[in-house]
Amino acid sequence: MSYKTLEPFFKPKSIAVIGASRSPEKVGYQLVKSLIDVGYEGKIYPVNPKADEILGLKAYPNIKSIGETVDLALIAIPAQNVPEVLREAGECKVKCVIVISGGFKEIGGEGVKLEEEIKRIAKEYGIRLMGPNCIGVYDPHNKIDTLFLPRDRALRPKKGDIAFISQSGAMGVAFLDWMTMENIGLSCFISYGNKADVDEIDLLEYLLHDEKCKVIAMYLEEITNGKRFIEVASETSKVKPIVAIKAGRTMEGAKAVSSHTGALAGREEIVEAAFKKAGVIRAYDTHELFDYARALATGRIAFGDRIAIITDGGGAGVMATDKLTDERMGVGLKLAELKDETKLELKKHIPPFAIPHNPIDLTGSVTPEMYGDVIEIVSRDENVDGIVVIVLIHPPGMNVKVVDEVEKAYKSTNKPILIASTGGEPTQKILRMFQERGIPSYPEVERAVKAMKCLVERGRYLKKLERRFH
């Protein structure tokens, strides 16, 4: 089925909210409010037979009474009533439906039969169905928000170029909170729940063609069709990097997945092999997922494993070197051997008592200008594939101007440059400034080093593809 059948989930001209409510504590109330708050520009049709108006919008007793074309229907009613309403939506030629309601496959027994029934109805009427047991779509670019969670408690990230797919709604929302706090932009978020119809494979196909998405981050609990997943992920990762967390790695974790969405988690070694074959970069926690995604979103790839470290703190440089080069406890990359001409040029710009070797310690006599000069010099060295820059703002000569100087140097090269800085609020302010200017920044040296390894992995994968096709 064409990826274009999913467009009404992201670009609907009209939305019906079935189960809309006048009570602020109800899901149906918040669904309408979320659409209003995000600034949705299409028509919103609240459906509730007991209401004439909801949040200033005319309410309708059922979807048939709307009398207009509905592109997307949100269903938030008791599970046993969903089949009837879904059939009615089909008769009204609704293209796409998000079933927010739970009480299906994830509870077993009758819930499994109920889910099979709505699958049959959706197929009969040619409806693309997302869910059940999900929270749907948040797309800040197209101003779509089907999250039934109040904005003061569930934060929404700013516009960006990272798409995030999550089988779990609760985990997805927690990640959105984290993205907002870390000032990471989002192209769209999709929670697809029990995947009675739309699954991670369909969404990968759609996002492959979505111009506003540069990187795809995924939280997966199980993969239904492994062979098809590998095919689609392989095609997608040729163009856009995919970073994924696969939950349920352990036996107990797999049991937890089954009770959550009624899913089978799959054997760990098979998942690992599938990801490797498809070029999917694996993450194991929240930090890794989005640390990798924001590094990849720059489009800068490390086509080798020779990394330079620039710092104004010797201890931080040593820790970064350990993490970079240790094959067992670190990421197993190489410390770049700088060319002689690079070292000679560095001597002109660093303190006379500083040593021009990698890691390059600018010492406590550092200035913002020194950072800019040294980054430019090192980035021109052919022996350097990527640079980790540790910016400690505590020395007397340092100030916020370092952001301008580093940005200037960053723009002078296409090599990947990642920033790390550890410290309190003044440091966090600097990190936010880097992030706002599109330079990936991390509050821990180790996280920046791991993100660089991700860029090296991506480079290796692209070089492997190049060899395969030439």
HELIX and SHEET records of a PDB file:
HELIX    1   1 TYR A    3  LEU A    6  5                                   4    
HELIX    2   2 GLU A    7  PHE A   10  1                                   4    
HELIX    3   3 VAL A   27  ASP A   37  1                                  11    
HELIX    4   4 LYS A   64  ILE A   66  5                                   3    
HELIX    5   5 ALA A   79  ASN A   81  5                                   3    
HELIX    6   6 VAL A   82  GLU A   91  1                                  10    
HELIX    7   7 LYS A  105  ILE A  107  5                                   3    
HELIX    8   8 GLU A  110  TYR A  125  1                                  16    
HELIX    9   9 GLY A  169  MET A  181  1                                  13    
HELIX   10  10 GLU A  200  LEU A  208  1                                   9    
HELIX   11  11 GLY A  226  VAL A  239  1                                  14    
HELIX   12  12 MET A  251  THR A  261  1                                  11    
HELIX   13  13 GLU A  268  ALA A  278  1                                  11    
HELIX   14  14 THR A  286  LEU A  296  1                                  11    
HELIX   15  15 GLY A  314  THR A  325  1                                  12    
HELIX   16  16 ASP A  340  LYS A  347  1                                   8    
HELIX   17  17 PRO A  368  SER A  379  1                                  12    
HELIX   18  18 LYS A  401  LYS A  411  1                                  11    
HELIX   19  19 GLU A  425  GLU A  436  1                                  12    
HELIX   20  20 VAL A  445  PHE A  469  1                                  25    
SHEET    1   A 5 LYS A  43  VAL A  47  0                                        
SHEET    2   A 5 SER A  14  ILE A  18  1                                        
SHEET    3   A 5 LEU A  72  ILE A  75  1                                        
SHEET    4   A 5 CYS A  96  VAL A  99  1                                        
SHEET    5   A 5 ARG A 128  MET A 130  1                                        
SHEET    1   B 2 GLU A  53  ILE A  54  0                                        
SHEET    2   B 2 LEU A  57  LYS A  58 -1                                        
SHEET    1   C 7 ILE A 144  ASP A 145  0                                        
SHEET    2   C 7 GLY A 136  ASP A 139 -1                                        
SHEET    3   C 7 LEU A 186  SER A 191 -1                                        
SHEET    4   C 7 LYS A 159  SER A 166  1                                        
SHEET    5   C 7 VAL A 215  LEU A 220  1                                        
SHEET    6   C 7 ILE A 242  LYS A 246  1                                        
SHEET    7   C 7 ILE A 281  ALA A 283  1                                        
SHEET    1   D 3 LYS A 334  LEU A 335  0                                        
SHEET    2   D 3 ARG A 306  THR A 311  1                                        
SHEET    3   D 3 ILE A 360  ASP A 361  1                                        
SHEET    1   E 5 LYS A 334  LEU A 335  0                                        
SHEET    2   E 5 ARG A 306  THR A 311  1                                        
SHEET    3   E 5 GLY A 386  ILE A 390  1                                        
SHEET    4   E 5 ILE A 417  ALA A 420  1                                        
SHEET    5   E 5 SER A 441  TYR A 442  1                                        
END                                                                             
